[in-house]
Amino acid sequence: MLSCKQLVARSSDYLDEQLTLGERLMVRQHLLFCRHCRRFLKQMRVAQATVRALPEAPVVDSDALAERLARELKNS
């Protein structure tokens, strides 16, 4: 059976469904007996959902921004 440390190391891959069948079974077996790791994975899921819900950052055209700032500095 996996240790808590091993489960934490595999948690992102588990949530992203990137583990082999055997690895998933080992994670699920550990989760059956460890409420702390179940809570940890629940918190990870909430964190992932929160990040997904954030709006995407606008793409900044750094050249256009630099030109605009230069114009504003000249005008001040």
N, C-alpha and C positions, 0 to 999 in steps of 0.2 A: 504494500500500500504506500502511496505517496505521503511524504511529510508535508506539513503546512508550507514550509519554505519551497519545496518542489512545486506545490500547487500554485503558489503565488508566481513563481517563475514561468509557469505555463498558462497563467490566467488570461493574458491577452490573446494568445493563440487559441485558447479554448473558446473565448467569447467571439473571436473572429472565425471560428469553425475551421481552423487550420491544423488540427491535431489528427493523428491517425485514429482508427477505430480503437485500437488497444490503449492509446493514450487517453482518449475520451472516456473509456470505461474505467481507467484508473482514477481519473479526476472525479467521475460520478461516484465511484466507490468511496473515495475520500469524503466527498460532500455528504454522503449518507450518514457519516459518523461525526463530522466536524461542523458544529454550528457556527464557529468563528469564521471558517472559510466560506460557508454559505452566505454569511453576512457580508464578508469581503466582496464576494462576487456580485451580490446584490448592489452594493455600493458602486462597484465598477460599472455595472449596467446602467445605473442612474447617471453616473458621470459621462458615459458614452452618449446616452440619450440627450443630456444637457448640451454637450459639445455639438452634437448633430443639429440641435434646435437653434444654435446661434446663427445669426445672419453671416453670410460670407463677407469677408473684408473687401472693400472696393479695391480695384486694381489702380495703383497710383502710377501715373506717367511721370517719372522723376524728372525727365528733361523739361516737360511742360511746367511742372511745379517750380523748377529752378528758374526758368525764364520769367514766370509770373512774379516770383519773389524778387528777382533782379529789377523788373519794371517797377514794382512797388517801392523798392529802396530808392530808385532814381527819382520817383515822384514825391518822396517824402522830404 
